[in-house]
């Protein structure tokens, strides 16, 4: 029982971690919580479901969802946030803008796909294996391996590449980064593209795992992944991974041993506890402003 719930928790927690990375990337560069990120996650899940239903082509589903969600992420920055940055808008204005964008995207999805849940075709990896007293599906193994690879690649990009150095430079001092010749607007736009692409992958995997997608998944997963980012230390990439996996495992154990009816409340309870005890998160450090 415990091993089964642990595996289930790690599977869904990996998806939470991947979406939380998107929150973390944007916050690390702009110090902005992008509330439209959860709607992009849902958008990617719906796009892949449509492609799979019509063409039964898994690579095409991934390419379509990642490409269109990435372009949507670029559009969010270029057409909504970039003009606000150039006018020197406040952080509150950014937050209101992303909340508005999330609402617009949710309603677009509602108009196109309707309110009924969309079933995900089971087209790949339908087998399973038994380990001790736990049953592990091939889809769970595929999900864990894929998300682990993406997390590692994202970490290498952020901490070992020139683009990653530019992202970290902007997060420390945007004006100094401009003086060093970094194209700040391009790097920020790339950050939105990367975060949105990762959210699309997570949306596909969640859709395949549960077998359907609906209009509530964006809000539900969005709040859980935001809690994951806060738990690990928002703005810290390893913290997003640890937070996502922790939320997934705790939620799964709660559903297995206490009640599945209240498992969605676990993330909110954890979020409240973290904010009360250690607002900076597990890996976060308190910033000291010198004057």
N, C-alpha and C positions, 0 to 999 in steps of 0.2 A: 504493500500500500504506500509506504513512505517513498520508496524508490520510484514508483509510478508517478506520484504527485510531484516529486522532485524533477523528473524528466519533463513532465507537462509544464511545470513552472519555468524551467530553463528555456523551453521552446518558445512560449509566449513572451517570456522576459527578454529574450533576444530581440524580438520584434519591438518591444517597448524601448530597449536600449538603442536600437537603430533610429527610431523616431526621436528619442531624447538627444541623440548626437546632433540632429538638425537644429533643435532648440539651442543646444550648447554652442554650435558653430556660430550661429547668428548672434547670440548673446555675447560670445567671446570677442567678436569683431565690433559689434555696434552697441553692446550693452542694452539690447532690445529683446524683449520676449515676443516672438513672432506668433501671435495667436491664430494666424491663418494657416500655420503649419499642419494642424490636425485636419483641416479641410483638404489640403493637398494630399495628405495620406489617404483620405477617403476617396478622393478623385482618382488616384492611382489604382486603388482597388477596383473601382467601378470600370475604369478603362480596360484593365486586364480581363475582367469578367466578360465584357462585351466581345473582346477579341477571341477569348477562349470559346465562347458560346458559338461564334460564327465560323471560326477557322480552325479551332482545336490545335492551335500552334503556340506552344509555350514560349519559344524565343521571341516570336512576334509580339506576344502579350507583354513580355518584359521590356522589349525595345520601345513599344508604343507608350506604355505607362511611364517609363523612365524619361523618354524623350519629351512627351507632352507636359509631364509634371515639372521637368527641368525648365522647359520654356516658360511655364506658368510662374515658376520661381523667379526667373529672370524678369518677367513682366511685372511681378510684384515690386521688385526693386526699381526697375527703370522707369515705370510709369506712375508709381505711387510714392515710393519712399525717396528716390533720388531728388525729385523736385522739392520735397520737404527738407532734405538735408541742405540743399542749396539755399533755402530760405531761412535756415537755422531754426527749424521747428523744435518744439520741446519734446521730451520723452513721452509725455502724456499724449501728445498728438500722434506720435508713432503708434502707441498702443491702441488708440481709438481707430486709427487707420487699419491696422491689421485685424482688429475685431470686425470692422465693417467689411473688409475683404473676405473674411471667413464666412460671414453671413451671406454675402453675395454668391460665393461659390457653392455654399450649401443649397441655396435656392435654385441655382442653375442646375445642379445635380438633380434636385427634386423635379424641376420642370422637364428635364430630359428623360430621366429614368423612372419617375414616379415614386410613390411612397412604399411600394411593396418590396420586400427583400429580394435581392437577385441571387440566384443559386450559382455557385461556382462548379463548373464541370470537373469531375475527378478524372483528369487525363494523364496524370503521371504518378509514379511511385505509390501504387496502391497496396503493396505488400507490407509485411511486418515481421519482426523477429521478437523472440522472447529472451529476456535477460533476467535470470533469477525469477522473481515473481512479477516482473514488469513486462509489459508489451510495448515495444517501440516501433512505430511505423517508419517506413522508408522516408515518408514526407517529413517526419520530425527530424530524422537524421540529416536530410537534405537542408532543411531550414536552419538547423544549428550550424552545420558546416558553412553554408552560404553566408549567414549573418556573421559568423566568426571571421571569415575571410574578408568581408566588407569592413568590419570593424578594424582589422589589422591594416588593411590598405588605407583606410581613412586616417588612421594614426600615423602611418608612414608619410602620407601626404602632408599632414599638418606639421609633423615634427622633423621630417627629414628632407623636405623639398623646398625649392625656392618660393613656390606659391605659399606653402605653409609658413615660411619665414615672414613673408609679406603679411599674411593674415595675423600672425602674432605681433608683428611690429605695429600694425594698425590698432590692434586691441590695446597696446600699451600707450601709444601716443600717435594719434592720427595726423596731426600737423607735422610732427617730426618725420613720419613715414612719407608724407608728401615731399618734404625737403630732401629726402634721400632718393627721390626719383620714383617712388612706388605709385602706380596708377591706382589710387585708393578706390575710385568708383568701380573700376573693372574687377578688382579683388573682391569687393563687397558683393557685386553681382554674381561672381563665380561662387561665392559662399552660399548665396541663395539657391543657385543651381544645384550645387552639391547636396545641400540639405534636403531640397525637394526631391531629388533623384533617390536619395536614401529612404525618404518617406514613402515614395512610390513602391520600392522593393518591399518595405515592411508591410505596406497595404496588401500587396499581392500575396505575401506569405501568410498574413492573418486571414485573408479571404480563403486561401486554400486550406488552411488549418481548420477553420470553423465550418467551411463548406458554403458560406453565403456572406453577403455584405448588405448593409442597410444604412439608412440615413442617420442613425444614432451612433454608429461606430466612430465617426470623427470626433464627436464631443467626448465620448467615453474614453477612447484611447488617448485622445489629446490631453485630458486631465491626468490620466495615469502616467503618461510620459513626462508631463510637466512636473508631476510629483517625483518621478524618477530623477529628472535633472536636478531638482532642488535637493533631493536626498543625497545624491552623489557630490553635489557642489556645482551649481549652475555656472557655466562658462569653462568647466574643466572636463576635458574629453574622457579620461579614464573614469571620472565620477559618473558620467552619463551611463557608461557601460555597467558599472557596479550598481548604480541605482536602478536601472532597468531590470537587470537580472534579479536583484533583491526583491523588487516589487512583484515580479512574476512568480518567484518561488513562494513568497509569503502569501500571495493571493491564492495560489494553487493549494498550498497546505491548509489555508483557512477554509477553502471550499471542500476539501477532502475530509477534514477532521471536525469542522464546526458547522458551517452552513454555506451551501453554494448560493443561496438567495441573497446574501449580503456581501459576496466577495468583491463586488465593485466598490464597496465602501472602504475597503482596506487601504487603498492608495490615498484616499482623503484623510483617513485617520493617521497614517504615517506622515503625510504632509503636515498636518497640524502639529504632531509631536516634534517633528524636525524643526519647524519654525519656532516652537516654544523653547526647545532645549539647545539646538545648535543651528541657527538660521543660515550659517554659511555652508552647511552640508558636511558630509563625511570627510571629503578631501579639500574643502574650501578653507581659506584662511581669511581672517579679518583684515580688511584694508585699513591702513593708517594714513590719513591725509596730512602731509607736512605743509606748514605755512611759514 
